[in-house]
Amino acid sequence: MKFETSQNLHTSQQLKLAPRIIQSMEILQLPIPALEEKIAQELESNFALELDDPDTPEVVQEELGDEDTEFSRLDEFEEESGAEINDMPPAQSSSLQERDAKLDAFSNIKARSESLLETLLQQWSFAEVTNEISDIGSSLIHEIDSDGFITQPEDALLKHVNNELSFKVSKDQLNETFDALHFWLDPPGIASRSLQESLLIQIDTYKQDNPQGWDDVRLLVEQHLEDLIENRIPKISQSTSLSIERIKEAISRMHELTLSPASLIATERVLPVIPDAMIEYDDSSDSYIVGIKEGNLPPLRISKEVEPLIKESKGDEEACQFIQRNVNAARWIIEAVSQRKNTLYRVVKVVADKQRDFFNQGDAFLRPLPMIEVADMLGIHVATVSRAVSDKWVQTPRGIYPLRKFFSSGTGSASDGDMSWEAVKSRLQQIIDDEDKQKPYSDEALASKLREQGIDIARRTVVKYRQQLGIPAARLRKSY
């Protein structure tokens, strides 16, 4: 076998995204709260970037007189007031009086909230239990899922705890620890091993304050939970000798319980819903106008301190390059924010024009608007449209909606023209809301009702949309 080395030339095309383009796409995709946080981070890390706040007052320093005049004024003040000058509070410097725009931006960033785990461990630290039970409880708390349950089988859980701790844990100790967790942790029902156990703990807690009516609820949850889930009310009535009215009252009381105890603890940081754009009706022009919201941040600019720094760094090539990199980064983010505003405006303007029927008449008149169609109209890539609408909200005369709601395909209607799938779902929701709950429509009947409105879709499509809307099947919607 012979080995050789050689050189070959060939041409190829490669698409590489410059850091400037990547940053522009990232800025475009951010909603207002995340954008404010991103800009705050850039302000902290880049000295060449600052907020262009027209309300920031300029500090004017007064010229001081000669020393003799100043000292004589101090002497006169001491004689008139009877107080020594050292007793007076120090004057605040002008640098402290001047508001720092960057600090104002940082103060808008919400502090990190405690996680579910941190909250429960904090509660458990106050539990009056033995050291062994305390250690077992801490280990079990780490196994609580996002709904507040510990779902591992007992044998697997016992093995896990024994592997973590330095002492042998018995089943009796494990059960004792669960009892302690249920007593000391809040809200009631957290750290339960099943939904049924959680509901029973919640019921027993409510019974302590108001025993009236909870006995029926406990009976249903303890012995007939599966029948309740399947809406088999007559079967429960036969088994328990309770009247249907009494069962319905117990079911109504069950609405005070929660299926996810952990959801009652505000643990996750959720960005507030702040509209990035607004659509308003203008009477004078009989049209919908668009505005882009700026959030809490004024415009950005290149810092005024950069120019003297450049002059001072002449001859120092490394310092010049450092300053230039920061200036370029500042200029790129300013351009990216401006481009975001322009692109978002153009996209929302198309929505305002194309979805006029929705703004006038409601959800049932939402029209199909594929993103690729919008991209062709604006002369931009469909991925740019997708990023522009991602995680954005728009304020309209009918309320605040996610911007993505207005972009979907659809179907034809014999009576109302083209309709988006969201409009079809709205029609389906309306039919179910108006049905006789004692004789709810089957999925085939729902498809027939939609066909009567000129919307020809299959039964399986009705099932899919019904499930997406969170609407149960007919037998579960039936009331007795």
PALO-114282 format. One record per residue (C-alpha): x, y, z. Coordinates in Angstrom, 1 decimal, always signed. Layout:
[node [X,Y,Z]]
...
! end
This chain:
[node [+0.0,+0.0,+0.0]]
[node [+1.4,+3.4,-1.1]]
[node [+0.6,+6.6,+0.9]]
[node [+0.9,+10.0,-0.9]]
[node [+0.1,+13.6,+0.0]]
[node [-1.3,+16.0,-2.5]]
[node [-2.9,+19.4,-2.9]]
[node [-6.3,+20.0,-4.6]]
[node [-8.3,+23.2,-5.3]]
[node [-12.0,+23.3,-5.4]]
[node [-14.7,+26.0,-5.1]]
[node [-17.7,+25.9,-2.8]]
[node [-20.4,+28.2,-1.4]]
[node [-21.0,+28.5,+2.3]]
[node [-23.5,+30.6,+4.1]]
[node [-22.1,+32.0,+7.4]]
[node [-24.1,+34.4,+9.7]]
[node [-22.1,+37.3,+11.0]]
[node [-22.3,+38.0,+14.7]]
[node [-24.1,+41.2,+13.8]]
[node [-26.9,+39.3,+11.9]]
[node [-27.2,+36.7,+14.8]]
[node [-27.7,+39.5,+17.3]]
[node [-30.3,+41.2,+15.1]]
[node [-32.3,+38.0,+14.8]]
[node [-32.1,+37.5,+18.6]]
[node [-33.3,+41.1,+19.3]]
[node [-36.2,+40.7,+16.8]]
[node [-37.4,+37.6,+18.6]]
[node [-37.5,+39.1,+22.1]]
[node [-40.7,+40.4,+23.7]]
[node [-40.5,+43.7,+25.6]]
[node [-39.7,+42.4,+29.1]]
[node [-36.9,+40.2,+27.8]]
[node [-35.7,+43.0,+25.5]]
[node [-35.5,+45.4,+28.5]]
[node [-33.4,+42.8,+30.4]]
[node [-31.2,+42.2,+27.4]]
[node [-30.5,+45.9,+27.0]]
[node [-29.8,+46.2,+30.7]]
[node [-27.1,+43.5,+30.4]]
[node [-25.6,+45.3,+27.4]]
[node [-25.6,+48.6,+29.3]]
[node [-23.7,+46.9,+32.1]]
[node [-21.1,+45.2,+29.9]]
[node [-20.5,+47.9,+27.3]]
[node [-19.3,+51.3,+28.4]]
[node [-19.9,+52.8,+24.9]]
[node [-23.7,+52.3,+25.2]]
[node [-25.9,+54.5,+27.2]]
[node [-29.6,+55.6,+27.5]]
[node [-30.6,+58.7,+25.6]]
[node [-32.8,+60.1,+28.3]]
[node [-33.9,+63.6,+27.5]]
[node [-35.3,+64.0,+31.1]]
[node [-31.9,+63.6,+32.7]]
[node [-31.0,+67.0,+34.2]]
[node [-27.7,+68.5,+33.5]]
[node [-25.6,+69.2,+36.6]]
[node [-24.5,+72.8,+36.8]]
[node [-21.7,+73.5,+39.2]]
[node [-21.5,+77.0,+40.6]]
[node [-18.2,+78.8,+40.8]]
[node [-16.9,+79.1,+44.3]]
[node [-15.6,+82.4,+45.8]]
[node [-12.3,+82.9,+47.4]]
[node [-11.5,+81.0,+50.6]]
[node [-11.7,+84.0,+52.9]]
[node [-15.2,+84.9,+51.7]]
[node [-16.4,+81.3,+52.2]]
[node [-14.9,+80.9,+55.7]]
[node [-16.4,+84.3,+56.8]]
[node [-19.8,+83.1,+55.6]]
[node [-19.4,+79.9,+57.7]]
[node [-18.5,+81.9,+60.7]]
[node [-21.5,+84.1,+60.3]]
[node [-23.7,+81.0,+60.0]]
[node [-22.3,+79.6,+63.3]]
[node [-22.9,+82.8,+65.2]]
[node [-26.5,+83.2,+63.9]]
[node [-27.6,+79.5,+64.4]]
[node [-25.5,+78.7,+67.5]]
[node [-24.5,+75.4,+65.9]]
[node [-21.1,+74.2,+64.9]]
[node [-20.7,+73.5,+61.2]]
[node [-19.5,+69.9,+62.0]]
[node [-22.9,+69.2,+63.5]]
[node [-24.6,+69.7,+60.2]]
[node [-25.2,+66.7,+57.8]]
[node [-22.7,+66.6,+54.9]]
[node [-23.9,+68.1,+51.7]]
[node [-24.8,+65.6,+49.0]]
[node [-22.5,+65.6,+46.1]]
[node [-23.7,+66.4,+42.6]]
[node [-22.8,+62.9,+41.5]]
[node [-25.2,+61.4,+43.9]]
[node [-28.0,+63.8,+43.0]]
[node [-27.8,+63.0,+39.4]]
[node [-29.9,+60.0,+38.4]]
[node [-28.0,+57.2,+36.7]]
[node [-30.0,+55.9,+33.7]]
[node [-28.2,+52.6,+33.7]]
[node [-29.1,+52.0,+37.4]]
[node [-32.8,+52.9,+36.5]]
[node [-32.7,+50.2,+33.8]]
[node [-31.2,+47.6,+36.2]]
[node [-33.9,+48.3,+38.8]]
[node [-36.6,+47.2,+36.4]]
[node [-35.2,+43.7,+36.4]]
[node [-37.3,+41.4,+38.6]]
[node [-35.5,+39.5,+41.3]]
[node [-35.4,+35.8,+41.0]]
[node [-38.2,+34.1,+42.8]]
[node [-37.7,+31.1,+45.1]]
[node [-38.2,+27.7,+43.4]]
[node [-40.7,+25.1,+44.6]]
[node [-37.9,+23.1,+46.1]]
[node [-36.4,+26.1,+48.0]]
[node [-39.9,+27.1,+49.3]]
[node [-40.6,+23.6,+50.6]]
[node [-37.2,+23.1,+52.1]]
[node [-37.6,+26.5,+53.9]]
[node [-41.0,+25.3,+55.3]]
[node [-39.5,+22.0,+56.3]]
[node [-36.7,+23.6,+58.2]]
[node [-39.2,+24.8,+60.8]]
[node [-40.7,+21.3,+61.3]]
[node [-40.5,+20.0,+64.9]]
[node [-39.3,+16.5,+64.1]]
[node [-36.4,+14.3,+65.0]]
[node [-33.1,+14.6,+63.1]]
[node [-33.7,+11.3,+61.3]]
[node [-37.2,+12.3,+60.1]]
[node [-35.8,+15.7,+59.1]]
[node [-33.1,+14.1,+56.9]]
[node [-35.6,+11.7,+55.3]]
[node [-38.1,+14.6,+54.7]]
[node [-35.4,+16.7,+53.0]]
[node [-34.6,+13.7,+50.7]]
[node [-38.3,+13.2,+49.9]]
[node [-38.8,+16.9,+49.1]]
[node [-36.2,+16.6,+46.4]]
[node [-38.5,+14.0,+44.7]]
[node [-41.6,+16.2,+44.5]]
[node [-42.7,+16.9,+40.9]]
[node [-44.0,+20.1,+39.4]]
[node [-47.6,+19.2,+40.5]]
[node [-46.6,+18.6,+44.1]]
[node [-46.6,+14.8,+44.1]]
[node [-44.2,+12.0,+44.9]]
[node [-45.1,+9.3,+42.4]]
[node [-42.3,+6.7,+42.7]]
[node [-43.3,+3.3,+44.1]]
[node [-42.6,+2.8,+47.8]]
[node [-39.9,+0.2,+47.2]]
[node [-38.0,+2.4,+44.8]]
[node [-38.4,+5.4,+47.0]]
[node [-37.2,+3.5,+50.1]]
[node [-34.1,+2.3,+48.1]]
[node [-33.4,+5.9,+46.9]]
[node [-33.6,+7.3,+50.5]]
[node [-31.3,+4.6,+51.9]]
[node [-28.7,+5.3,+49.2]]
[node [-28.7,+9.0,+50.0]]
[node [-28.7,+8.8,+53.8]]
[node [-26.1,+7.3,+56.1]]
[node [-28.6,+5.4,+58.2]]
[node [-31.1,+2.6,+57.5]]
[node [-34.6,+3.8,+56.8]]
[node [-37.5,+1.5,+57.5]]
[node [-41.0,+1.6,+55.9]]
[node [-42.5,+2.8,+59.2]]
[node [-40.1,+5.7,+59.2]]
[node [-40.9,+6.5,+55.6]]
[node [-44.6,+6.6,+56.3]]
[node [-44.0,+8.6,+59.5]]
[node [-42.1,+11.1,+57.4]]
[node [-44.9,+11.4,+54.9]]
[node [-47.3,+12.1,+57.7]]
[node [-45.0,+14.9,+59.0]]
[node [-44.6,+16.4,+55.5]]
[node [-48.4,+16.5,+55.1]]
[node [-48.7,+18.2,+58.5]]
[node [-45.9,+20.8,+58.2]]
[node [-45.9,+21.7,+54.5]]
[node [-48.3,+24.1,+52.9]]
[node [-50.5,+24.1,+50.8]]
[node [-52.5,+21.0,+52.0]]
[node [-52.1,+18.0,+49.8]]
[node [-48.5,+18.6,+48.7]]
[node [-46.0,+15.7,+48.9]]
[node [-48.9,+13.2,+48.4]]
[node [-48.3,+9.9,+46.7]]
[node [-51.4,+10.1,+44.5]]
[node [-54.1,+12.5,+43.4]]
[node [-56.6,+10.7,+45.6]]
[node [-54.4,+11.0,+48.7]]
[node [-53.9,+14.7,+47.9]]
[node [-57.6,+15.4,+47.6]]
[node [-58.4,+13.5,+50.8]]
[node [-55.8,+15.5,+52.7]]
[node [-57.3,+18.7,+51.4]]
[node [-60.8,+17.6,+52.4]]
[node [-59.7,+16.7,+55.9]]
[node [-58.1,+20.2,+56.2]]
[node [-61.3,+22.0,+55.1]]
[node [-63.4,+19.8,+57.4]]
[node [-61.5,+21.2,+60.4]]
[node [-62.8,+24.7,+59.6]]
[node [-66.2,+23.8,+58.2]]
[node [-67.4,+20.2,+58.6]]
[node [-70.7,+20.9,+56.8]]
[node [-71.0,+19.0,+53.5]]
[node [-67.5,+17.6,+53.3]]
[node [-68.5,+14.0,+54.4]]
[node [-70.2,+13.4,+51.0]]
[node [-67.2,+14.8,+49.2]]
[node [-64.9,+12.5,+51.1]]
[node [-67.1,+9.5,+50.3]]
[node [-67.1,+10.2,+46.6]]
[node [-63.3,+10.8,+46.4]]
[node [-62.4,+7.8,+48.6]]
[node [-64.7,+5.2,+47.0]]
[node [-65.9,+6.5,+43.7]]
[node [-63.2,+8.7,+42.2]]
[node [-63.0,+6.8,+38.9]]
[node [-66.8,+7.0,+38.5]]
[node [-66.6,+10.7,+39.1]]
[node [-63.9,+11.1,+36.4]]
[node [-66.0,+9.2,+33.9]]
[node [-69.2,+11.1,+34.9]]
[node [-71.1,+8.0,+35.9]]
[node [-73.4,+9.9,+38.3]]
[node [-76.3,+7.4,+38.2]]
[node [-74.0,+4.5,+39.1]]
[node [-72.7,+6.5,+42.1]]
[node [-76.2,+7.3,+43.2]]
[node [-77.1,+3.6,+43.1]]
[node [-74.0,+2.6,+45.0]]
[node [-74.2,+5.2,+47.7]]
[node [-77.9,+5.8,+48.1]]
[node [-77.2,+9.5,+47.6]]
[node [-79.6,+11.5,+45.4]]
[node [-78.3,+13.0,+42.2]]
[node [-78.9,+16.5,+43.6]]
[node [-76.8,+15.7,+46.6]]
[node [-74.0,+14.3,+44.5]]
[node [-74.1,+17.4,+42.3]]
[node [-73.7,+19.5,+45.4]]
[node [-70.7,+17.5,+46.5]]
[node [-69.2,+17.8,+43.0]]
[node [-69.7,+21.6,+43.2]]
[node [-67.9,+21.7,+46.6]]
[node [-65.0,+19.7,+45.0]]
[node [-64.2,+22.8,+42.9]]
[node [-62.6,+24.3,+46.0]]
[node [-59.9,+21.5,+45.8]]
[node [-56.9,+21.7,+43.6]]
[node [-55.5,+19.0,+41.3]]
[node [-52.0,+20.5,+41.5]]
[node [-51.0,+21.7,+45.0]]
[node [-47.7,+23.0,+43.8]]
[node [-49.4,+25.5,+41.4]]
[node [-50.6,+27.4,+44.5]]
[node [-47.0,+28.3,+45.3]]
[node [-45.8,+31.1,+43.1]]
[node [-42.3,+29.7,+42.3]]
[node [-41.5,+30.2,+38.7]]
[node [-40.6,+33.6,+37.3]]
[node [-43.1,+34.4,+34.5]]
[node [-42.6,+37.4,+32.3]]
[node [-45.6,+39.7,+32.5]]
[node [-47.9,+39.9,+29.5]]
[node [-47.0,+43.3,+28.1]]
[node [-48.2,+44.1,+24.6]]
[node [-45.4,+44.8,+22.1]]
[node [-47.8,+46.5,+19.7]]
[node [-51.3,+48.0,+19.7]]
[node [-54.0,+48.2,+17.1]]
[node [-56.7,+50.9,+17.5]]
[node [-59.6,+52.0,+15.4]]
[node [-59.5,+55.5,+13.9]]
[node [-62.9,+57.0,+13.3]]
[node [-61.7,+59.8,+11.0]]
[node [-60.1,+57.4,+8.5]]
[node [-62.4,+54.3,+9.2]]
[node [-59.3,+52.2,+9.5]]
[node [-57.2,+50.4,+12.1]]
[node [-53.9,+52.1,+13.0]]
[node [-50.8,+50.4,+14.5]]
[node [-48.4,+51.5,+17.2]]
[node [-45.3,+49.8,+18.6]]
[node [-44.7,+50.1,+22.3]]
[node [-41.3,+51.0,+23.6]]
[node [-41.6,+49.6,+27.1]]
[node [-39.8,+51.5,+29.9]]
[node [-36.6,+52.2,+28.1]]
[node [-35.8,+55.5,+26.3]]
[node [-33.7,+55.4,+23.1]]
[node [-30.1,+54.2,+23.1]]
[node [-27.1,+56.1,+22.0]]
[node [-23.3,+56.0,+21.8]]
[node [-21.9,+57.3,+25.0]]
[node [-20.5,+60.8,+25.0]]
[node [-17.5,+59.6,+27.0]]
[node [-16.2,+57.6,+24.0]]
[node [-14.8,+60.6,+22.0]]
[node [-12.4,+61.8,+24.7]]
[node [-11.3,+58.2,+25.3]]
[node [-10.5,+57.8,+21.6]]
[node [-8.4,+61.0,+21.8]]
[node [-6.5,+59.8,+24.9]]
[node [-5.8,+56.3,+23.4]]
[node [-4.1,+57.6,+20.3]]
[node [-0.9,+55.7,+19.8]]
[node [-2.1,+52.7,+21.9]]
[node [-3.3,+50.2,+19.3]]
[node [-4.7,+47.7,+21.8]]
[node [-6.7,+50.4,+23.6]]
[node [-8.0,+51.7,+20.2]]
[node [-9.2,+48.3,+19.2]]
[node [-10.9,+47.7,+22.5]]
[node [-12.8,+51.0,+22.2]]
[node [-13.7,+50.3,+18.6]]
[node [-15.1,+46.9,+19.4]]
[node [-17.4,+48.3,+22.1]]
[node [-18.5,+51.2,+19.8]]
[node [-19.3,+48.7,+17.1]]
[node [-21.2,+46.5,+19.5]]
[node [-23.2,+49.5,+20.7]]
[node [-24.0,+50.6,+17.2]]
[node [-25.1,+47.1,+16.2]]
[node [-27.5,+46.8,+19.1]]
[node [-28.9,+50.3,+18.5]]
[node [-29.5,+49.3,+14.8]]
[node [-31.0,+45.9,+15.9]]
[node [-33.5,+47.6,+18.2]]
[node [-34.5,+50.0,+15.5]]
[node [-34.8,+47.3,+12.9]]
[node [-37.0,+45.2,+15.4]]
[node [-39.4,+48.1,+15.7]]
[node [-39.6,+48.6,+12.0]]
[node [-40.1,+44.9,+11.2]]
[node [-42.7,+44.4,+13.9]]
[node [-44.6,+47.5,+12.7]]
[node [-44.8,+46.2,+9.1]]
[node [-46.0,+42.8,+10.3]]
[node [-48.6,+44.1,+12.6]]
[node [-49.8,+46.5,+9.9]]
[node [-50.5,+43.5,+7.6]]
[node [-52.5,+41.9,+10.5]]
[node [-54.5,+45.1,+11.0]]
[node [-55.4,+45.2,+7.3]]
[node [-56.1,+41.5,+6.7]]
[node [-58.0,+40.8,+10.0]]
[node [-60.4,+43.7,+9.9]]
[node [-63.4,+41.3,+10.0]]
[node [-62.0,+39.8,+13.3]]
[node [-61.7,+43.2,+14.9]]
[node [-65.2,+44.2,+13.8]]
[node [-67.1,+41.0,+14.5]]
[node [-65.0,+38.6,+16.7]]
[node [-63.2,+35.3,+16.8]]
[node [-65.6,+33.5,+14.3]]
[node [-64.4,+35.8,+11.5]]
[node [-60.6,+35.3,+11.8]]
[node [-59.3,+34.9,+8.3]]
[node [-56.4,+32.6,+7.1]]
[node [-53.1,+34.4,+7.1]]
[node [-50.1,+32.1,+6.4]]
[node [-46.7,+33.6,+7.4]]
[node [-45.3,+32.8,+3.9]]
[node [-47.9,+35.1,+2.4]]
[node [-47.0,+37.9,+4.8]]
[node [-43.3,+37.4,+4.0]]
[node [-44.0,+37.7,+0.3]]
[node [-46.0,+40.9,+0.8]]
[node [-43.1,+42.5,+2.8]]
[node [-40.2,+41.1,+0.8]]
[node [-38.6,+39.4,+3.8]]
[node [-37.9,+35.8,+4.7]]
[node [-40.6,+33.7,+6.3]]
[node [-38.2,+33.0,+9.2]]
[node [-38.1,+36.7,+9.9]]
[node [-41.9,+36.9,+10.2]]
[node [-41.8,+33.9,+12.5]]
[node [-39.3,+35.6,+14.8]]
[node [-41.2,+38.9,+14.7]]
[node [-44.4,+37.2,+16.0]]
[node [-42.7,+34.9,+18.5]]
[node [-43.7,+35.5,+22.1]]
[node [-45.3,+38.8,+21.1]]
[node [-48.6,+40.2,+22.3]]
[node [-50.8,+42.8,+20.6]]
[node [-53.4,+45.0,+22.2]]
[node [-56.6,+45.3,+20.1]]
[node [-60.1,+46.7,+20.6]]
[node [-61.2,+43.2,+21.4]]
[node [-58.5,+42.5,+24.1]]
[node [-54.9,+41.4,+24.3]]
[node [-53.9,+38.4,+22.1]]
[node [-50.7,+36.6,+21.2]]
[node [-49.6,+37.9,+17.8]]
[node [-49.2,+34.4,+16.5]]
[node [-53.0,+33.9,+16.8]]
[node [-53.6,+35.9,+13.6]]
[node [-51.3,+33.6,+11.5]]
[node [-52.8,+30.3,+10.4]]
[node [-54.2,+28.5,+7.4]]
[node [-57.9,+27.7,+7.1]]
[node [-60.7,+26.4,+5.0]]
[node [-63.5,+27.8,+2.9]]
[node [-67.0,+28.6,+4.2]]
[node [-70.0,+28.7,+1.9]]
[node [-71.6,+31.6,+3.8]]
[node [-68.6,+33.6,+5.3]]
[node [-65.8,+33.0,+2.8]]
[node [-62.3,+31.9,+3.9]]
[node [-62.0,+31.1,+7.6]]
[node [-58.9,+30.3,+9.7]]
[node [-58.8,+27.2,+11.8]]
[node [-59.0,+29.4,+14.8]]
[node [-62.3,+30.7,+13.6]]
[node [-63.6,+27.2,+13.0]]
[node [-62.6,+26.4,+16.6]]
[node [-64.6,+29.4,+17.8]]
[node [-67.7,+28.2,+15.9]]
[node [-67.2,+24.8,+17.4]]
[node [-66.9,+26.3,+20.9]]
[node [-70.1,+28.3,+20.3]]
[node [-72.1,+25.2,+19.2]]
[node [-71.0,+23.3,+22.3]]
[node [-71.8,+26.3,+24.6]]
[node [-75.3,+26.5,+23.2]]
[node [-76.1,+22.7,+23.3]]
[node [-78.5,+21.1,+25.7]]
[node [-76.2,+19.7,+28.4]]
[node [-78.7,+16.9,+29.2]]
[node [-78.4,+15.8,+25.5]]
[node [-74.9,+17.0,+24.4]]
[node [-74.0,+16.6,+20.7]]
[node [-71.8,+13.7,+19.6]]
[node [-68.7,+14.5,+17.5]]
[node [-70.6,+13.5,+14.4]]
[node [-73.5,+15.8,+15.3]]
[node [-71.0,+18.6,+15.9]]
[node [-69.6,+18.0,+12.4]]
[node [-73.1,+18.2,+11.0]]
[node [-73.8,+21.4,+12.8]]
[node [-70.6,+22.9,+11.3]]
[node [-71.6,+21.7,+7.8]]
[node [-75.0,+23.6,+8.3]]
[node [-72.9,+26.7,+8.7]]
[node [-71.0,+25.9,+5.4]]
[node [-67.9,+24.5,+7.1]]
[node [-67.2,+21.1,+5.7]]
[node [-64.8,+19.2,+8.0]]
[node [-64.5,+15.5,+9.0]]
[node [-65.6,+14.1,+12.4]]
[node [-61.9,+13.3,+13.3]]
[node [-61.1,+17.0,+12.7]]
[node [-63.9,+17.9,+15.1]]
[node [-62.4,+15.5,+17.7]]
[node [-58.9,+17.1,+17.3]]
[node [-60.2,+20.6,+17.7]]
[node [-62.4,+19.6,+20.6]]
[node [-59.4,+18.2,+22.4]]
[node [-57.3,+21.2,+21.6]]
[node [-60.0,+23.4,+23.2]]
[node [-60.0,+21.2,+26.3]]
[node [-63.6,+20.1,+25.8]]
[node [-64.5,+16.6,+27.0]]
[node [-66.5,+14.0,+25.0]]
[node [-70.3,+14.1,+25.0]]
[node [-70.7,+11.5,+27.7]]
[node [-68.5,+13.6,+30.0]]
[node [-70.3,+16.8,+29.2]]
[node [-73.7,+15.3,+30.0]]
[node [-75.4,+16.8,+33.1]]
[node [-78.0,+15.0,+35.2]]
! end
